[in-house]
Amino acid sequence: MADSLIFQTEKQLAEYGDKLSKENKENIQKQLSALKDAHKAKDLASIDKSLADLNNAWQAASQEMYNATNNASTTAEPQADSSNANAANPSASENVTDVDFEEVKDDKK
């Protein structure tokens, strides 16, 4: 489990590192280093503690990224023009009519 989390964390840091605050990134790197040390020493108690600490660090970072995404989307919404509103709700701008149709199959090949 520690091997998997170490690999996953390194991959996620490479992918999302630029989206994290300096404090969260440093905390994750610190917890990752502690987990690597515990894993090398094969100290199960330290591994368990380091796993929990690293997961907590990622939770804080994930919450930060989630909040940043929500803030970006709420500031972008008021700038949407009325044509986008009509596209989202087509019945407001046009009449929709149900029609019958017949499927024609081409048997010639």
C-alpha angles and dihedrals in degrees: 000000000000091000091053094048092047091052093043093048093050090050093048092047089054091048102039102020094107091054094055127087116249091250095052093044092050091047092052091048090049092050091045091053091050091051092049091051092048091047092052091049090047089225104159095194092052091045091054092048092046091049091053093045092049092048090051090050090052091048091056091047092047091051089051092051091046092051091048091051092049092048091050093050095047092052091048095051099067090054093060113115126230094258089067090051090054091048090055092049108034095174089066093063106029143025115250119208128193113226135186118245138186125214113227117201121204106221094179114100 
